[in-house]
Each structure stands twice: as structure tokens, then as C-alpha cells.
Amino acid sequence: MDLLYAERTEEVEKMREITKPELKEIVAYCIALKCKEIKLPYEKYCCNCILSTIHEGNPYENMELKEIDEGVFQDRSNPDFFVLGIDREDAEASLMGTAGWEVAKQVSEKYF
């Protein structure tokens, strides 16, 4: 995700302490949906990818969000849990995650 909004790959390389070839490999992994080959319990899907949410059984499914400030939502049953969004629908969508492979395609087109 960082790469999509960065001006140059060097910004992300420095922030994430990663090389450009490693970035390219990560993007290719995501585009090819290699995560579907995960077999070991300690292997994880990418953070904020909708596939991760699905794999975890959608832990946010029964969450009931209430807006406590403009764009700030809180789970009614867990007051320590907050999520940001333009509106309730946007906040719920951000909990589900994004189609990471689609973001990876955009990044690939932009940089590689």
C-alpha cells in the first residue's frame, strides 16, 4: 500500500528497510496470489488484504460501529476498538481490507 502513494520507491525502501528487488518480488507474489498456497499455520496473508480477513473468518462481522466523532467509529461492545472512515460504510469497508492483488497491479504499473 505504501508504494501506491509514494512518489518514489526509495521512500518505501528506506521506511521499510527493504531493497527494490525485494519490493518487486513482493509485488509479483501478490499479483500472482501466491498467498493461496499457504499451508503452514504461521504463514500469514498480507496485512489489510481482504483475503486475510476472509482467512480469519471475518472477525469484524458482528461488530457494531457507532460514530463518536466525525469520521471516528467505535465498536459498541469493545470501547477500546476504533476505526476511521468517511462514513459508516467506509469504516466497515476498511475493516474488511482491500483487494491487495489489485493494488499490487497498480504499483507494478507505476514502478516496475
C-alpha positions in Angstrom: 0.0 0.0 0.0 2.8 2.4 0.9 4.1 2.1 -2.7 0.9 3.2 -4.2 1.0 6.6 -2.6 4.8 7.1 -2.5 6.4 9.4 -5.0 9.4 7.1 -5.4 10.3 3.5 -4.4 13.2 4.8 -2.4 10.9 6.3 0.2 9.4 2.9 0.9 12.7 1.2 0.7 14.1 3.4 3.4 10.9 3.3 5.6 10.5 -0.5 5.4 14.3 -1.3 5.2 13.8 -3.3 2.1 15.6 -3.3 -1.3 14.0 -2.6 -4.7 14.4 -6.2 -5.9 12.6 -7.3 -2.7 9.8 -4.9 -3.4 9.5 -6.2 -6.9 9.3 -9.7 -5.6 6.6 -8.9 -3.1 4.5 -7.2 -5.7 4.9 -10.1 -8.1 3.9 -12.5 -5.2 0.8 -10.6 -4.6 -0.3 -10.2 -8.2 0.1 -14.0 -8.7 -2.0 -14.6 -5.5 0.8 -16.9 -4.1 -0.8 -16.5 -0.7 -3.4 -19.0 -1.8 -0.7 -21.6 -1.5 -0.3 -21.0 2.3 -0.3 -24.3 4.1 1.5 -23.7 7.5 -0.3 -22.1 10.4 2.4 -19.5 11.0 2.2 -18.2 7.4 0.1 -15.1 7.1 -1.7 -13.2 4.4 -0.7 -9.6 3.8 -1.9 -7.1 6.3 -5.1 -5.2 5.2 -5.8 -7.6 2.4 -9.4 -8.8 2.2 -8.1 -12.4 1.8 -6.6 -12.1 5.3 -10.0 -11.1 6.7 -11.7 -14.0 4.9 -9.0 -16.4 6.1 -9.5 -15.2 9.7 -13.3 -15.9 9.4 -14.1 -12.1 9.3 -13.6 -11.2 13.0 -15.3 -7.9 12.3 -18.6 -9.5 11.1 -20.6 -8.9 14.3 -19.0 -5.6 15.2 -21.5 -2.7 15.7 -19.9 0.6 15.0 -21.1 3.9 16.4 -19.8 7.3 15.3 -18.3 9.1 18.3 -16.7 12.0 16.4 -16.7 13.0 12.7 -15.1 10.1 10.9 -14.2 8.2 14.1 -16.1 5.0 14.8 -16.1 2.8 17.9 -17.2 -0.7 18.5 -20.2 -0.7 20.9 -19.1 -4.0 22.5 -15.4 -3.1 22.7 -14.9 0.6 23.5 -11.1 0.2 23.0 -11.5 -0.5 19.3 -11.6 2.4 16.9 -11.7 2.7 13.1 -11.6 5.7 10.8 -13.9 6.3 7.8 -15.6 9.0 5.8 -18.9 7.3 6.9 -20.0 4.0 8.5 -19.9 2.2 5.1 -16.3 3.4 4.5 -15.3 2.4 8.0 -16.8 -1.1 7.6 -15.1 -1.5 4.2 -11.7 -0.5 5.7 -12.1 -3.3 8.3 -12.6 -5.8 5.5 -9.5 -4.8 3.8 -8.6 -4.2 0.1 -8.1 -6.4 -2.8 -4.3 -6.5 -2.3 -3.6 -8.0 -5.7 -5.4 -5.1 -7.4 -3.3 -2.6 -5.5 -0.2 -4.7 -6.4 -1.1 -4.4 -10.1 -1.4 -0.6 -9.8 2.0 -0.5 -8.0 3.6 -2.7 -10.7 2.3 -0.5 -13.5 3.6 2.6 -11.6 7.1 1.4 -10.8 8.1 -1.8 -12.5 
